[in-house]
């Protein structure tokens, strides 16, 4: 027989593999062409800021979960997803540490100033600061995204992320993105920036979810997809400005 069955099957497999590779290349190509990352290679550059760290635990969950730890876990997972999409990533911290010096008399302010310095020096195409929320009523839940009120790009990024959050969070309370003109990072970072409050640690059920690695992975993937949608919607090589 000139054309054995196994040869036909092999040919079909090769066609499927080729199609998948072509699709994957097409998915990633815009990130290479449209951006202008600091590397000078035409890649997008994203800054990811895990809030708090070191002496500053941030919010404390109903069962003792620390915001600083959850922020870092989500940020590290987000970094992996972005890099897999050919996006260059800058993290403000990669360990449980504050961005201040021990001799600083006002460590919180020193920490915030250093975060802004690192981010502005990198000149990223987008900035996402990861945080967790808290409220005096433990029934309140859900994620919310904040942006600088005078930033059109920040507003657009916040809207994209908020919409995706509504699909992944377990909360029945659907929220909308919210402008804020008082948060230090939003005021002093020059690139389009959002603060992502992933959920409420004051809510016992949500606090358990936020500390769950599987749920953290879902959040990281959701944020990653929102960032990619934002970046690829500006294929005209977006300027690094608010």
The 8 nearest C-alpha neighbors of each residue, nearest first, counted from 0:
[[1, 2, 3, 4, 6, 5, 7, 8],
 [2, 0, 3, 6, 4, 7, 5, 8],
 [3, 1, 0, 6, 4, 7, 5, 8],
 [4, 2, 6, 5, 0, 1, 7, 8],
 [3, 5, 7, 6, 8, 2, 9, 0],
 [4, 6, 8, 7, 3, 9, 2, 10],
 [7, 5, 9, 4, 3, 8, 10, 2],
 [6, 8, 10, 4, 5, 9, 11, 3],
 [9, 7, 5, 11, 10, 6, 12, 4],
 [10, 8, 6, 12, 7, 11, 5, 13],
 [9, 11, 7, 13, 8, 12, 6, 14],
 [10, 12, 14, 8, 13, 9, 7, 15],
 [13, 11, 9, 15, 14, 10, 16, 8],
 [12, 14, 16, 10, 11, 15, 17, 9],
 [13, 15, 11, 17, 12, 16, 18, 10],
 [14, 16, 18, 12, 13, 17, 19, 11],
 [17, 15, 13, 19, 18, 14, 20, 12],
 [18, 16, 14, 20, 15, 19, 13, 21],
 [17, 19, 21, 15, 16, 20, 22, 14],
 [20, 18, 22, 16, 21, 17, 23, 15],
 [21, 19, 23, 17, 22, 18, 24, 16],
 [20, 22, 18, 24, 19, 23, 17, 25],
 [23, 21, 19, 25, 20, 24, 18, 26],
 [24, 22, 26, 20, 25, 21, 19, 27],
 [25, 23, 21, 27, 26, 22, 28, 20],
 [24, 26, 22, 28, 23, 27, 21, 29],
 [25, 27, 23, 24, 28, 22, 29, 30],
 [28, 26, 24, 25, 30, 29, 84, 23],
 [27, 29, 31, 25, 30, 26, 24, 32],
 [30, 28, 32, 31, 33, 27, 231, 26],
 [31, 29, 28, 27, 32, 33, 42, 43],
 [32, 30, 42, 28, 29, 41, 33, 34],
 [33, 31, 29, 30, 41, 34, 28, 42],
 [32, 34, 234, 236, 29, 30, 31, 235],
 [35, 33, 43, 42, 41, 236, 32, 36],
 [34, 36, 41, 42, 43, 39, 37, 33],
 [37, 35, 43, 44, 42, 38, 41, 39],
 [36, 38, 39, 35, 44, 121, 122, 123],
 [37, 39, 36, 40, 42, 41, 35, 87],
 [40, 38, 37, 41, 36, 35, 42, 34],
 [39, 41, 38, 42, 36, 35, 31, 37],
 [40, 42, 35, 34, 31, 39, 36, 32],
 [43, 41, 31, 36, 34, 35, 40, 30],
 [42, 44, 34, 36, 86, 35, 87, 30],
 [43, 45, 87, 36, 123, 124, 88, 86],
 [46, 44, 88, 125, 123, 124, 126, 87],
 [45, 47, 89, 126, 88, 90, 123, 127],
 [48, 46, 90, 127, 128, 126, 89, 45],
 [47, 49, 128, 91, 90, 50, 129, 127],
 [50, 48, 129, 70, 71, 74, 128, 47],
 [49, 51, 130, 129, 48, 70, 67, 128],
 [50, 52, 67, 55, 57, 56, 97, 49],
 [53, 51, 96, 97, 95, 67, 55, 56],
 [52, 54, 96, 97, 95, 55, 56, 51],
 [55, 53, 56, 52, 97, 96, 51, 95],
 [54, 56, 52, 53, 51, 57, 97, 67],
 [57, 55, 67, 65, 52, 66, 51, 54],
 [58, 56, 66, 55, 51, 67, 59, 65],
 [57, 59, 66, 65, 56, 60, 133, 132],
 [60, 58, 65, 64, 63, 66, 57, 200],
 [61, 59, 200, 64, 63, 62, 201, 206],
 [60, 62, 203, 201, 63, 200, 206, 202],
 [63, 61, 60, 64, 203, 206, 207, 59],
 [62, 64, 60, 61, 59, 65, 200, 206],
 [63, 65, 60, 59, 62, 66, 210, 61],
 [66, 64, 59, 67, 68, 56, 60, 63],
 [65, 67, 58, 57, 69, 68, 70, 131],
 [66, 68, 52, 56, 70, 51, 65, 69],
 [69, 67, 71, 70, 66, 65, 72, 95],
 [68, 70, 72, 66, 71, 67, 210, 73],
 [71, 69, 49, 67, 73, 68, 129, 72],
 [70, 72, 74, 49, 68, 69, 73, 75],
 [73, 71, 69, 75, 74, 70, 68, 76],
 [72, 74, 76, 70, 71, 215, 75, 219],
 [75, 73, 77, 71, 76, 72, 49, 70],
 [74, 76, 78, 72, 77, 73, 71, 79],
 [77, 75, 79, 73, 78, 74, 219, 72],
 [78, 76, 219, 74, 80, 75, 79, 73],
 [77, 79, 75, 81, 76, 80, 82, 74],
 [80, 78, 76, 82, 77, 81, 83, 75],
 [81, 79, 83, 77, 82, 78, 223, 76],
 [82, 80, 84, 78, 86, 83, 79, 223],
 [81, 83, 86, 85, 84, 79, 80, 87],
 [82, 84, 80, 81, 85, 79, 86, 78],
 [85, 83, 81, 82, 86, 27, 80, 30],
 [86, 84, 82, 83, 87, 30, 81, 27],
 [87, 85, 82, 43, 81, 84, 44, 42],
 [86, 88, 44, 82, 43, 45, 85, 42],
 [89, 87, 45, 46, 44, 86, 78, 90],
 [88, 90, 46, 47, 45, 91, 87, 44],
 [91, 89, 47, 92, 48, 46, 88, 93],
 [90, 92, 48, 114, 89, 47, 117, 49],
 [93, 91, 90, 94, 49, 48, 96, 98],
 [92, 94, 90, 91, 71, 95, 75, 96],
 [95, 93, 96, 92, 71, 52, 53, 97],
 [96, 94, 52, 53, 97, 93, 68, 67],
 [97, 95, 53, 52, 94, 98, 92, 54],
 [96, 98, 53, 52, 99, 110, 51, 54],
 [97, 99, 110, 113, 96, 114, 100, 109],
 [100, 98, 110, 109, 97, 106, 101, 103],
 [99, 101, 103, 102, 98, 106, 109, 97],
 [100, 102, 103, 99, 106, 104, 97, 105],
 [101, 103, 100, 104, 99, 106, 105, 109],
 [104, 102, 100, 106, 101, 105, 99, 109],
 [103, 105, 106, 102, 101, 109, 100, 107],
 [106, 104, 103, 108, 107, 109, 110, 99],
 [105, 107, 109, 103, 108, 99, 110, 104],
 [108, 106, 110, 109, 105, 111, 99, 55],
 [107, 109, 111, 110, 106, 105, 112, 99],
 [110, 108, 106, 112, 99, 107, 111, 113],
 [111, 109, 98, 99, 107, 113, 108, 112],
 [112, 110, 108, 114, 113, 109, 115, 107],
 [111, 113, 109, 115, 114, 110, 108, 116],
 [112, 114, 116, 110, 115, 111, 117, 98],
 [115, 113, 111, 117, 116, 112, 91, 118],
 [114, 116, 118, 112, 113, 117, 188, 119],
 [115, 117, 113, 119, 114, 118, 120, 112],
 [118, 116, 120, 114, 115, 119, 113, 121],
 [117, 119, 115, 121, 120, 116, 114, 122],
 [120, 118, 122, 116, 121, 117, 115, 188],
 [119, 121, 117, 118, 122, 116, 115, 123],
 [120, 122, 118, 119, 123, 117, 37, 89],
 [123, 121, 119, 120, 118, 239, 190, 124],
 [124, 122, 44, 45, 125, 121, 46, 190],
 [123, 125, 44, 239, 45, 43, 190, 122],
 [126, 124, 45, 191, 123, 192, 190, 46],
 [127, 125, 192, 46, 45, 47, 191, 193],
 [128, 126, 47, 193, 192, 194, 48, 129],
 [127, 129, 48, 194, 47, 49, 195, 193],
 [130, 128, 49, 195, 70, 50, 48, 194],
 [131, 129, 196, 50, 70, 195, 197, 128],
 [132, 130, 196, 197, 198, 66, 199, 200],
 [131, 133, 199, 198, 196, 200, 130, 58],
 [134, 132, 199, 201, 200, 58, 131, 135],
 [135, 133, 136, 201, 137, 139, 132, 199],
 [134, 136, 137, 133, 201, 139, 138, 202],
 [137, 135, 134, 138, 139, 201, 202, 133],
 [136, 138, 202, 201, 139, 135, 134, 203],
 [139, 137, 136, 202, 140, 201, 203, 134],
 [140, 138, 137, 136, 202, 134, 199, 141],
 [141, 139, 199, 170, 198, 202, 138, 172],
 [142, 140, 198, 170, 172, 168, 199, 143],
 [143, 141, 197, 198, 196, 164, 144, 168],
 [142, 144, 196, 176, 174, 195, 161, 197],
 [143, 145, 195, 176, 157, 194, 161, 196],
 [146, 144, 177, 194, 193, 178, 176, 179],
 [145, 147, 193, 178, 153, 154, 179, 148],
 [148, 146, 179, 185, 150, 149, 178, 180],
 [147, 149, 178, 150, 179, 180, 146, 154],
 [150, 148, 147, 151, 241, 180, 153, 154],
 [149, 151, 241, 153, 152, 147, 148, 154],
 [152, 150, 154, 153, 155, 149, 241, 148],
 [153, 151, 155, 154, 150, 191, 241, 156],
 [152, 154, 191, 150, 156, 192, 155, 151],
 [153, 155, 157, 151, 152, 156, 146, 158],
 [154, 156, 152, 158, 153, 157, 151, 159],
 [157, 155, 153, 159, 158, 154, 229, 152],
 [158, 156, 154, 160, 155, 159, 144, 176],
 [159, 157, 155, 161, 156, 160, 176, 154],
 [158, 160, 156, 162, 157, 161, 225, 155],
 [159, 161, 225, 163, 157, 162, 158, 164],
 [162, 160, 164, 158, 163, 159, 176, 157],
 [161, 163, 165, 159, 164, 160, 158, 166],
 [162, 164, 160, 165, 166, 161, 221, 159],
 [165, 163, 161, 167, 166, 162, 168, 160],
 [164, 166, 163, 162, 167, 168, 173, 161],
 [167, 165, 164, 163, 168, 162, 169, 221],
 [166, 168, 164, 165, 169, 163, 218, 217],
 [169, 167, 170, 164, 165, 166, 141, 142],
 [168, 170, 167, 171, 141, 205, 166, 165],
 [171, 169, 141, 172, 168, 140, 173, 205],
 [170, 172, 173, 169, 141, 140, 168, 165],
 [173, 171, 170, 141, 174, 140, 139, 165],
 [174, 172, 165, 171, 141, 175, 170, 142],
 [173, 175, 143, 172, 176, 142, 141, 161],
 [174, 176, 177, 161, 143, 173, 144, 158],
 [175, 177, 144, 158, 161, 145, 157, 143],
 [176, 178, 145, 175, 144, 146, 179, 143],
 [179, 177, 148, 146, 147, 145, 180, 176],
 [180, 178, 147, 148, 181, 146, 145, 177],
 [179, 181, 147, 148, 182, 186, 178, 185],
 [180, 182, 179, 183, 186, 185, 147, 184],
 [183, 181, 185, 184, 180, 186, 179, 147],
 [182, 184, 186, 185, 187, 181, 111, 188],
 [185, 183, 187, 186, 182, 188, 115, 111],
 [184, 186, 147, 182, 183, 187, 188, 192],
 [185, 187, 183, 184, 188, 182, 180, 181],
 [186, 188, 184, 185, 183, 189, 115, 112],
 [189, 187, 184, 115, 190, 185, 186, 119],
 [188, 190, 241, 240, 187, 119, 191, 239],
 [189, 191, 240, 241, 239, 188, 192, 125],
 [192, 190, 153, 241, 125, 152, 126, 240],
 [193, 191, 126, 153, 127, 125, 190, 146],
 [194, 192, 146, 127, 145, 157, 153, 195],
 [193, 195, 128, 145, 144, 127, 129, 196],
 [194, 196, 144, 129, 197, 130, 128, 143],
 [195, 197, 131, 130, 143, 142, 198, 132],
 [198, 196, 142, 131, 195, 130, 143, 141],
 [197, 199, 142, 141, 131, 132, 196, 140],
 [200, 198, 132, 133, 201, 140, 202, 131],
 [199, 201, 60, 206, 202, 133, 132, 61],
 [200, 202, 133, 137, 199, 61, 60, 134],
 [201, 203, 137, 200, 205, 199, 204, 206],
 [204, 202, 206, 61, 205, 201, 207, 200],
 [205, 203, 207, 206, 202, 208, 200, 61],
 [204, 206, 208, 202, 207, 203, 209, 199],
 [205, 207, 200, 209, 203, 208, 204, 202],
 [208, 206, 210, 204, 205, 209, 211, 203],
 [207, 209, 205, 211, 210, 206, 214, 204],
 [208, 210, 206, 211, 207, 205, 215, 214],
 [209, 211, 207, 208, 69, 206, 212, 64],
 [210, 212, 208, 214, 213, 209, 215, 207],
 [213, 211, 215, 214, 216, 210, 209, 72],
 [214, 212, 216, 215, 211, 217, 208, 218],
 [213, 215, 217, 216, 211, 212, 208, 218],
 [216, 214, 212, 218, 213, 217, 73, 211],
 [215, 217, 219, 213, 214, 218, 220, 212],
 [218, 216, 214, 220, 215, 219, 221, 213],
 [217, 219, 221, 215, 216, 220, 222, 214],
 [218, 220, 77, 216, 222, 221, 217, 73],
 [221, 219, 223, 217, 218, 222, 216, 224],
 [220, 222, 218, 224, 223, 219, 217, 225],
 [223, 221, 225, 219, 224, 220, 226, 218],
 [222, 224, 220, 226, 221, 225, 219, 77],
 [225, 223, 227, 221, 226, 222, 220, 228],
 [226, 224, 222, 160, 228, 223, 227, 159],
 [225, 227, 229, 223, 228, 224, 230, 222],
 [228, 226, 230, 224, 229, 225, 231, 223],
 [229, 227, 225, 231, 226, 230, 232, 224],
 [230, 228, 226, 232, 227, 231, 156, 225],
 [231, 229, 227, 232, 228, 233, 226, 234],
 [230, 232, 233, 228, 234, 229, 227, 29],
 [231, 233, 229, 230, 234, 228, 227, 235],
 [234, 232, 231, 235, 237, 230, 236, 229],
 [235, 233, 33, 236, 231, 232, 237, 29],
 [234, 236, 233, 237, 33, 232, 34, 238],
 [237, 235, 33, 234, 34, 233, 238, 35],
 [238, 236, 233, 235, 239, 234, 34, 124],
 [237, 239, 240, 236, 124, 241, 35, 235],
 [240, 238, 124, 190, 237, 122, 123, 241],
 [239, 241, 190, 238, 189, 191, 124, 152],
 [240, 191, 150, 190, 152, 189, 153, 151]]
